[in-house]
Amino acid sequence: MLDILIIMNNYFHDVATAVLIAAAAIMWALERQARAGGPADARVLARAYPLLTRFAQGALVWIVLGGIPRVIFFNTHDLGALRGDLVPAIIVKHIVEVAAVVLGVLLWRRVKRQIEAAASA
């Protein structure tokens, strides 16, 4: 039973990563439309912002919490069980992922400022 729970955690950890990327991609696309478009596009962005933010925050929480057992059981239930020489690739993957999160935070802050500026105008 523990094996099944660990494997399910690993799967949902990957799904959370996909949700985070999808939320950022949608936010980026809506922000570009709002910048290029008119007030209606800015309202769409403002309406979507809270929901996309909740999705991103939930995904980040699951990535961190789900990552704990994933690290603990990496050598028995993940790629480490198949190949022990993947550590450099995993390090690079995490560097890219951290950079993506930092860029996402910057995007979210820019969008928030844009929404606040449009609301006060």
DSSP file (Angstrom, degrees, kcal/mol; ACC not computed):
  #  RESIDUE AA STRUCTURE BP1 BP2  ACC     N-H-->O    O-->H-N    N-H-->O    O-->H-N    TCO  KAPPA ALPHA  PHI   PSI    X-CA   Y-CA   Z-CA
    1    1 A M     >        0   0    0      0, 0.0     4,-2.1     0, 0.0     5,-0.2   0.000 360.0 360.0 360.0 -40.6    0.0    0.0    0.0
    2    2 A L  H  >  +     0   0    0      1,-0.2     4,-2.5     2,-0.2     5,-0.2   0.896 360.0  55.8 -61.3 -39.5    2.8    2.4    0.8
    3    3 A D  H  > S+     0   0    0      1,-0.2     4,-2.4     2,-0.2    -1,-0.2   0.918 107.3  48.7 -58.2 -43.9    4.3    1.8   -2.6
    4    4 A I  H  > S+     0   0    0      1,-0.2     4,-2.7     2,-0.2    -1,-0.2   0.917 111.0  49.7 -64.0 -43.8    1.1    2.8   -4.3
    5    5 A L  H  X S+     0   0    0     -4,-2.1     4,-2.5     2,-0.2    -1,-0.2   0.893 111.3  49.2 -63.2 -39.7    0.8    6.0   -2.2
    6    6 A I  H  X S+     0   0    0     -4,-2.5     4,-2.4     2,-0.2    -2,-0.2   0.926 112.5  47.1 -65.6 -44.6    4.4    7.0   -3.0
    7    7 A I  H  X S+     0   0    0     -4,-2.4     4,-2.2     2,-0.2    -2,-0.2   0.905 112.5  49.8 -64.8 -41.1    3.9    6.4   -6.7
    8    8 A M  H  X S+     0   0    0     -4,-2.7     4,-2.9     2,-0.2     5,-0.2   0.912 109.5  52.2 -63.0 -41.7    0.6    8.4   -6.6
    9    9 A N  H  X S+     0   0    0     -4,-2.5     4,-2.3     1,-0.2    -2,-0.2   0.928 108.9  50.1 -58.0 -45.3    2.4   11.2   -4.8
   10   10 A N  H  X S+     0   0    0     -4,-2.4     4,-1.8     2,-0.2    -1,-0.2   0.909 111.6  48.5 -61.0 -42.0    5.1   11.3   -7.5
   11   11 A Y  H  X S+     0   0    0     -4,-2.2     4,-2.2     1,-0.2    -2,-0.2   0.953 113.2  45.8 -62.8 -50.1    2.4   11.4  -10.2
   12   12 A F  H  X S+     0   0    0     -4,-2.9     4,-2.5     1,-0.2    -1,-0.2   0.805 107.8  58.6 -66.8 -27.4    0.5   14.2   -8.5
   13   13 A H  H  X S+     0   0    0     -4,-2.3     4,-1.7    -5,-0.2    -1,-0.2   0.916 108.4  45.5 -63.3 -43.3    3.8   16.1   -7.9
   14   14 A D  H  X S+     0   0    0     -4,-1.8     4,-2.0     2,-0.2    -2,-0.2   0.882 111.6  52.3 -66.1 -38.6    4.3   16.0  -11.7
   15   15 A V  H  X S+     0   0    0     -4,-2.2     4,-2.6     1,-0.2    -2,-0.2   0.909 106.6  53.3 -63.8 -41.5    0.7   17.1  -12.3
   16   16 A A  H  X S+     0   0    0     -4,-2.5     4,-2.4     1,-0.2    -1,-0.2   0.889 106.9  52.2 -61.2 -38.6    1.2   20.0   -9.9
   17   17 A T  H  X S+     0   0    0     -4,-1.7     4,-2.2     2,-0.2    -1,-0.2   0.915 110.2  48.4 -62.3 -42.5    4.3   21.1  -11.9
   18   18 A A  H  X S+     0   0    0     -4,-2.0     4,-2.7     2,-0.2    -2,-0.2   0.891 110.0  51.9 -64.8 -39.6    2.2   21.0  -15.1
   19   19 A V  H  X S+     0   0    0     -4,-2.6     4,-2.8     2,-0.2     5,-0.2   0.915 109.5  50.0 -63.0 -42.7   -0.6   23.1  -13.4
   20   20 A L  H  X S+     0   0    0     -4,-2.4     4,-2.1     2,-0.2    -2,-0.2   0.928 112.9  45.9 -61.6 -45.4    1.9   25.7  -12.3
   21   21 A I  H  X S+     0   0    0     -4,-2.2     4,-2.5     2,-0.2    -2,-0.2   0.911 113.4  49.9 -63.9 -42.5    3.3   25.9  -15.8
   22   22 A A  H  X S+     0   0    0     -4,-2.7     4,-2.6     2,-0.2     5,-0.2   0.916 109.5  50.6 -64.4 -43.2   -0.2   26.1  -17.3
   23   23 A A  H  X S+     0   0    0     -4,-2.8     4,-2.5     1,-0.2    -1,-0.2   0.915 112.5  47.3 -60.7 -42.4   -1.3   28.9  -14.9
   24   24 A A  H  X S+     0   0    0     -4,-2.1     4,-2.7    -5,-0.2    -2,-0.2   0.900 111.3  50.7 -66.2 -40.5    1.8   30.9  -15.8
   25   25 A A  H  X S+     0   0    0     -4,-2.5     4,-2.3     2,-0.2    -2,-0.2   0.912 112.6  46.1 -64.6 -41.8    1.3   30.4  -19.5
   26   26 A I  H  X S+     0   0    0     -4,-2.6     4,-2.7     2,-0.2     5,-0.2   0.927 113.4  49.3 -65.6 -44.2   -2.3   31.5  -19.3
   27   27 A M  H  X S+     0   0    0     -4,-2.5     4,-2.5    -5,-0.2    -2,-0.2   0.922 111.6  49.4 -60.6 -43.8   -1.3   34.5  -17.2
   28   28 A W  H  X S+     0   0    0     -4,-2.7     4,-2.2     2,-0.2    -1,-0.2   0.922 112.4  47.3 -62.2 -44.7    1.4   35.4  -19.6
   29   29 A A  H  X S+     0   0    0     -4,-2.3     4,-2.2     1,-0.2    -2,-0.2   0.917 113.9  46.8 -64.7 -43.9   -1.0   35.2  -22.6
   30   30 A L  H  X S+     0   0    0     -4,-2.7     4,-2.5     1,-0.2    -1,-0.2   0.876 111.3  52.4 -65.6 -36.9   -3.7   37.2  -20.9
   31   31 A E  H  X S+     0   0    0     -4,-2.5     4,-2.3    -5,-0.2    -1,-0.2   0.902 109.0  49.4 -66.8 -40.1   -1.2   39.8  -19.9
   32   32 A R  H  X S+     0   0    0     -4,-2.2     4,-2.0     2,-0.2    -2,-0.2   0.915 112.5  48.0 -63.9 -42.4    0.1   40.2  -23.4
   33   33 A Q  H  X S+     0   0    0     -4,-2.2     4,-2.4     1,-0.2    -2,-0.2   0.908 111.1  50.8 -63.8 -41.3   -3.5   40.6  -24.7
   34   34 A A  H  < S+     0   0    0     -4,-2.5     8,-0.2     7,-0.2    -2,-0.2   0.889 110.8  48.7 -64.5 -39.0   -4.3   43.1  -22.0
   35   35 A R  H  < S+     0   0    0     -4,-2.3    -1,-0.2     1,-0.2    -2,-0.2   0.887 120.2  36.6 -66.8 -38.7   -1.2   45.2  -22.9
   36   36 A A  H  < S+     0   0    0     -4,-2.0    -2,-0.2    -5,-0.2    -1,-0.2   0.706 117.8  55.6 -86.8 -21.2   -2.0   45.1  -26.6
   37   37 A G  S  < S-     0   0    0     -4,-2.4    -3,-0.1     1,-0.2    -4,-0.0   0.037  84.4 -90.9 -99.3-156.4   -5.7   45.4  -26.3
   38   38 A G     >  -     0   0    0     -2,-0.0     4,-1.7     0, 0.0     3,-0.4  -0.198  55.5 -67.0-107.2-163.0   -8.3   47.6  -24.7
   39   39 A P  H  > S+     0   0    0      0, 0.0     4,-2.1     0, 0.0     5,-0.2   0.818 126.9  59.3 -60.9 -33.0  -10.1   47.9  -21.4
   40   40 A A  H  > S+     0   0    0      1,-0.2     4,-1.9     2,-0.2     5,-0.1   0.905 105.7  48.6 -64.3 -39.8  -12.1   44.8  -22.0
   41   41 A D  H  > S+     0   0    0     -3,-0.4     4,-2.1     1,-0.2    -7,-0.2   0.878 109.6  52.5 -66.5 -37.3   -8.9   42.8  -22.3
   42   42 A A  H  X S+     0   0    0     -4,-1.7     4,-2.3    -8,-0.2    -2,-0.2   0.873 108.0  51.7 -65.6 -36.3   -7.6   44.4  -19.1
   43   43 A R  H  X S+     0   0    0     -4,-2.1     4,-2.5     2,-0.2    -2,-0.2   0.878 107.1  52.8 -67.8 -37.4  -10.9   43.3  -17.3
   44   44 A V  H  X S+     0   0    0     -4,-1.9     4,-2.3     2,-0.2    -2,-0.2   0.938 110.7  47.5 -61.6 -45.8  -10.4   39.7  -18.5
   45   45 A L  H  X S+     0   0    0     -4,-2.1     4,-2.0     1,-0.2    -2,-0.2   0.924 111.8  49.9 -60.2 -45.3   -6.9   39.7  -17.0
   46   46 A A  H  < S+     0   0    0     -4,-2.3    -1,-0.2     1,-0.2    -2,-0.2   0.877 112.3  47.8 -63.5 -37.8   -8.2   41.2  -13.7
   47   47 A R  H  X S+     0   0    0     -4,-2.5     4,-0.6     1,-0.2    -1,-0.2   0.879 115.4  44.4 -69.6 -37.1  -11.0   38.6  -13.5
   48   48 A A  H  X S+     0   0    0     -4,-2.3     4,-2.8    -5,-0.2     5,-0.3   0.764  95.2  80.2 -78.7 -25.4   -8.6   35.7  -14.2
   49   49 A Y  H  X S+     0   0    0     -4,-2.0     4,-2.3     1,-0.2     5,-0.2   0.892  91.5  46.1 -53.8 -51.1   -5.8   36.9  -11.9
   50   50 A P  H  > S+     0   0    0      0, 0.0     4,-2.2     0, 0.0    -1,-0.2   0.916 115.9  45.9 -62.4 -41.2   -7.3   35.7   -8.6
   51   51 A L  H  X S+     0   0    0     -4,-0.6     4,-2.3     2,-0.2    -2,-0.2   0.934 114.4  46.6 -67.2 -45.8   -8.2   32.2   -9.9
   52   52 A L  H  X S+     0   0    0     -4,-2.8     4,-2.5     1,-0.2    -1,-0.2   0.862 110.9  54.4 -64.1 -34.0   -4.9   31.7  -11.7
   53   53 A T  H  X S+     0   0    0     -4,-2.3     4,-2.9    -5,-0.3     5,-0.2   0.918 107.8  48.8 -64.6 -44.0   -3.1   32.9   -8.5
   54   54 A R  H  X S+     0   0    0     -4,-2.2     4,-2.8     2,-0.2     5,-0.2   0.917 111.7  49.6 -62.8 -42.4   -4.9   30.3   -6.4
   55   55 A F  H  X S+     0   0    0     -4,-2.3     4,-2.4     2,-0.2    -2,-0.2   0.937 113.6  46.1 -60.1 -45.9   -4.0   27.6   -8.9
   56   56 A A  H  X S+     0   0    0     -4,-2.5     4,-2.6     2,-0.2    -2,-0.2   0.915 113.7  47.9 -65.0 -43.6   -0.4   28.6   -8.9
   57   57 A Q  H  X S+     0   0    0     -4,-2.9     4,-2.4     2,-0.2    -1,-0.2   0.927 112.7  48.7 -64.0 -43.9   -0.2   28.9   -5.1
   58   58 A G  H  X S+     0   0    0     -4,-2.8     4,-2.4    -5,-0.2    -1,-0.2   0.903 112.0  49.6 -61.5 -41.0   -1.9   25.5   -4.7
   59   59 A A  H  X S+     0   0    0     -4,-2.4     4,-2.7    -5,-0.2    -2,-0.2   0.919 110.2  50.2 -64.8 -43.4    0.5   23.9   -7.2
   60   60 A L  H  X S+     0   0    0     -4,-2.6     4,-2.3     2,-0.2    -2,-0.2   0.910 110.4  49.9 -62.1 -41.9    3.5   25.4   -5.5
   61   61 A V  H  X S+     0   0    0     -4,-2.4     4,-3.0     1,-0.2     5,-0.3   0.935 113.1  46.1 -61.6 -45.6    2.4   24.1   -2.1
   62   62 A W  H  X S+     0   0    0     -4,-2.4     4,-3.2     1,-0.2     5,-0.3   0.893 110.0  54.4 -66.1 -37.6    1.9   20.6   -3.5
   63   63 A I  H  X S+     0   0    0     -4,-2.7     4,-1.1     2,-0.2    -1,-0.2   0.929 114.4  40.6 -60.5 -44.6    5.3   20.7   -5.3
   64   64 A V  H  X S+     0   0    0     -4,-2.3     4,-0.8     2,-0.2    -2,-0.2   0.963 122.3  39.2 -69.2 -51.4    7.0   21.5   -2.0
   65   65 A L  H >< S+     0   0    0     -4,-3.0     3,-0.7     1,-0.2    -2,-0.2   0.915 119.1  46.6 -67.4 -42.6    5.0   19.2    0.2
   66   66 A G  H 3X S+     0   0    0     -4,-3.2     4,-1.1    -5,-0.3    -1,-0.2   0.730 105.0  63.7 -70.6 -21.1    4.9   16.4   -2.4
   67   67 A G  H 3X S+     0   0    0     -4,-1.1     4,-2.3    -5,-0.3    -1,-0.2   0.756  89.9  68.0 -73.0 -24.2    8.6   16.8   -3.1
   68   68 A I  H <X S+     0   0    0     -4,-0.8     4,-2.2    -3,-0.7    -2,-0.2   0.976 106.3  35.9 -63.1 -56.7    9.5   15.8    0.4
   69   69 A P  H  > S+     0   0    0      0, 0.0     4,-2.6     0, 0.0    -1,-0.2   0.840 114.0  60.4 -66.4 -27.2    8.5   12.1    0.1
   70   70 A R  H  < S+     0   0    0     -4,-1.1    -2,-0.2     1,-0.2     7,-0.2   0.916 108.4  42.8 -64.3 -40.5    9.7   12.1   -3.5
   71   71 A V  H >< S+     0   0    0     -4,-2.3     3,-1.0     2,-0.2     4,-0.3   0.913 113.8  52.0 -68.2 -43.0   13.2   13.0   -2.3
   72   72 A I  H 3< S+     0   0    0     -4,-2.2     3,-0.3     1,-0.2    -2,-0.2   0.904 120.7  32.2 -60.9 -42.4   13.0   10.5    0.6
   73   73 A F  T >X S+     0   0    0     -4,-2.6     4,-2.7     1,-0.2     3,-1.1   0.157  84.7 114.4-103.3  18.3   12.0    7.6   -1.6
   74   74 A F  H <> S+     0   0    0     -3,-1.0     4,-1.4     1,-0.3     7,-0.8   0.904  75.8  49.9 -57.1 -45.2   13.8    8.7   -4.8
   75   75 A N  H 34 S+     0   0    0     -4,-0.3    -1,-0.3    -3,-0.3    -2,-0.1   0.616 121.6  32.9 -73.7 -10.9   16.2    5.8   -4.8
   76   76 A T  H <4 S+     0   0    0     -3,-1.1    -2,-0.2     5,-0.0    -1,-0.2   0.664 131.6  22.4-114.6 -23.0   13.5    3.2   -4.4
   77   77 A H  H  < S+     0   0    0     -4,-2.7     2,-0.2    -7,-0.2    -3,-0.2   0.308 114.6  46.3-131.3   8.8   10.4    4.6   -6.2
   78   78 A D  S >X S-     0   0    0     -4,-1.4     3,-1.8    -5,-0.3     4,-0.6  -0.533 108.3 -57.8-134.9-160.9   11.6    7.1   -8.8
   79   79 A L  H >> S+     0   0    0      1,-0.3     4,-2.9     2,-0.2     3,-0.9   0.782 124.8  68.3 -60.2 -26.3   14.2    7.5  -11.5
   80   80 A G  H 34 S+     0   0    0     -6,-0.5    -1,-0.3     1,-0.3    -5,-0.2   0.791  93.0  59.1 -63.0 -27.0   17.0    6.9   -8.9
   81   81 A A  H <4 S+     0   0    0     -3,-1.8    -1,-0.3    -7,-0.8    -2,-0.2   0.787 113.5  37.9 -71.0 -26.2   15.7    3.3   -8.7
   82   82 A L  H << S+     0   0    0     -3,-0.9     2,-0.4    -4,-0.6    -2,-0.2   0.870 132.1  11.6 -89.9 -42.9   16.4    2.8  -12.4
   83   83 A R    ><  -     0   0    0     -4,-2.9     3,-0.7     1,-0.1    -1,-0.3  -0.975  50.9-165.3-143.8 123.2   19.6    4.8  -12.8
   84   84 A G  G >  S+     0   0    0     -2,-0.4     3,-0.5     1,-0.2    -4,-0.1   0.557  83.9  71.6 -82.4  -8.5   21.9    6.2  -10.1
   85   85 A D  G 3  S+     0   0    0      1,-0.2     4,-0.3     2,-0.1    -1,-0.2   0.178  70.0  92.4 -95.6  19.5   23.7    8.5  -12.5
   86   86 A L  G <>  +     0   0    0     -3,-0.7     4,-2.5     1,-0.2     5,-0.2   0.462  51.7  99.9 -91.5  -0.6   20.9   10.9  -13.0
   87   87 A V  H <> S+     0   0    0     -3,-0.5     4,-2.4     1,-0.2     5,-0.2   0.900  81.5  49.8 -56.6 -46.3   21.8   13.4  -10.2
   88   88 A P  H  > S+     0   0    0      0, 0.0     4,-2.2     0, 0.0    -1,-0.2   0.915 112.4  48.4 -60.1 -40.2   23.5   15.9  -12.5
   89   89 A A  H  > S+     0   0    0     -4,-0.3     4,-2.4     1,-0.2    -2,-0.2   0.893 111.6  49.6 -65.2 -38.6   20.4   15.9  -14.8
   90   90 A I  H  X S+     0   0    0     -4,-2.5     4,-2.3     2,-0.2    -1,-0.2   0.870 108.7  52.8 -69.0 -36.2   18.1   16.4  -11.8
   91   91 A I  H  X S+     0   0    0     -4,-2.4     4,-2.1    -5,-0.2    -2,-0.2   0.938 111.2  46.1 -63.0 -46.4   20.2   19.2  -10.5
   92   92 A V  H  X S+     0   0    0     -4,-2.2     4,-2.4     1,-0.2    -2,-0.2   0.916 110.8  53.7 -61.4 -43.4   20.0   21.0  -13.9
   93   93 A K  H  X S+     0   0    0     -4,-2.4     4,-2.4     1,-0.2    -1,-0.2   0.912 109.9  47.2 -58.0 -43.6   16.2   20.3  -14.0
   94   94 A H  H  X S+     0   0    0     -4,-2.3     4,-2.7     2,-0.2    -1,-0.2   0.850 108.8  53.9 -70.6 -33.6   15.8   21.9  -10.6
   95   95 A I  H  X S+     0   0    0     -4,-2.1     4,-2.2     2,-0.2    -1,-0.2   0.934 111.5  46.0 -62.6 -44.9   17.9   25.0  -11.6
   96   96 A V  H  X S+     0   0    0     -4,-2.4     4,-2.3     2,-0.2    -2,-0.2   0.911 113.2  49.9 -63.2 -42.6   15.6   25.5  -14.6
   97   97 A E  H  X S+     0   0    0     -4,-2.4     4,-2.2     2,-0.2    -2,-0.2   0.902 110.2  49.1 -65.7 -41.0   12.5   25.0  -12.5
   98   98 A V  H  X S+     0   0    0     -4,-2.7     4,-2.5     2,-0.2    -1,-0.2   0.909 111.0  50.8 -64.4 -40.8   13.7   27.5   -9.8
   99   99 A A  H  X S+     0   0    0     -4,-2.2     4,-2.6     1,-0.2    -2,-0.2   0.904 109.6  51.1 -61.8 -40.2   14.4   30.0  -12.6
  100  100 A A  H  X S+     0   0    0     -4,-2.3     4,-2.3     2,-0.2    -2,-0.2   0.893 109.8  49.4 -64.7 -39.5   10.9   29.4  -14.0
  101  101 A V  H  X S+     0   0    0     -4,-2.2     4,-2.6     2,-0.2    -2,-0.2   0.920 110.9  49.7 -65.6 -42.9    9.4   30.0  -10.6
  102  102 A V  H  X S+     0   0    0     -4,-2.5     4,-2.2     1,-0.2    -2,-0.2   0.934 112.4  47.2 -61.2 -45.6   11.4   33.2  -10.1
  103  103 A L  H  X S+     0   0    0     -4,-2.6     4,-2.3     1,-0.2    -1,-0.2   0.882 111.1  52.8 -62.5 -37.3   10.2   34.4  -13.6
  104  104 A G  H  X S+     0   0    0     -4,-2.3     4,-2.9     2,-0.2    -2,-0.2   0.907 107.5  50.5 -64.0 -42.3    6.7   33.4  -12.7
  105  105 A V  H  X S+     0   0    0     -4,-2.6     4,-2.5     2,-0.2    -2,-0.2   0.916 110.7  49.5 -61.4 -42.9    6.8   35.5   -9.5
  106  106 A L  H  X S+     0   0    0     -4,-2.2     4,-2.3     2,-0.2    -2,-0.2   0.904 111.3  49.7 -63.0 -40.5    8.1   38.5  -11.5
  107  107 A L  H  X S+     0   0    0     -4,-2.3     4,-2.7     2,-0.2     5,-0.2   0.936 110.8  49.4 -61.2 -47.2    5.3   38.0  -14.0
  108  108 A W  H  X S+     0   0    0     -4,-2.9     4,-2.5     1,-0.2    -2,-0.2   0.898 111.6  48.9 -61.7 -40.5    2.7   37.8  -11.2
  109  109 A R  H  X S+     0   0    0     -4,-2.5     4,-2.3     2,-0.2    -1,-0.2   0.908 111.8  49.0 -65.7 -41.2    4.0   41.0   -9.6
  110  110 A R  H  X S+     0   0    0     -4,-2.3     4,-2.3     2,-0.2    -2,-0.2   0.919 112.5  47.9 -63.2 -43.9    4.0   42.8  -13.0
  111  111 A V  H  X S+     0   0    0     -4,-2.7     4,-2.8     2,-0.2     5,-0.2   0.911 109.8  52.5 -64.8 -41.8    0.4   41.7  -13.7
  112  112 A K  H  X S+     0   0    0     -4,-2.5     4,-2.6    -5,-0.2    -1,-0.2   0.929 110.8  47.2 -60.0 -44.8   -0.7   42.8  -10.2
  113  113 A R  H  X S+     0   0    0     -4,-2.3     4,-2.6     1,-0.2    -1,-0.2   0.901 111.8  51.4 -61.9 -40.2    0.8   46.2  -10.7
  114  114 A Q  H  X S+     0   0    0     -4,-2.3     4,-2.2     2,-0.2    -2,-0.2   0.913 111.4  46.8 -63.5 -43.4   -0.9   46.4  -14.1
  115  115 A I  H  X S+     0   0    0     -4,-2.8     4,-2.2     2,-0.2    -2,-0.2   0.919 113.1  48.8 -65.7 -43.6   -4.2   45.5  -12.6
  116  116 A E  H  X S+     0   0    0     -4,-2.6     4,-1.7     1,-0.2    -2,-0.2   0.893 111.4  49.9 -64.2 -39.5   -3.8   48.0   -9.8
  117  117 A A  H  X S+     0   0    0     -4,-2.6     4,-0.8     1,-0.2    -1,-0.2   0.896 111.3  48.5 -65.9 -39.4   -2.9   50.7  -12.2
  118  118 A A  H  < S+     0   0    0     -4,-2.2     3,-0.3     1,-0.2    -2,-0.2   0.863 110.6  51.9 -68.0 -35.2   -5.9   50.0  -14.4
  119  119 A A  H  < S+     0   0    0     -4,-2.2    -1,-0.2     1,-0.2    -2,-0.2   0.842 111.7  46.0 -70.4 -32.6   -8.2   50.0  -11.4
  120  120 A S  H  <        0   0    0     -4,-1.7    -1,-0.2     1,-0.2    -2,-0.2   0.576 360.0 360.0 -87.0  -8.6   -6.9   53.4  -10.2
  121  121 A A     <        0   0    0     -4,-0.8    -1,-0.2    -3,-0.3    -2,-0.1   0.479 360.0 360.0 -82.6 360.0   -7.1   55.0  -13.7
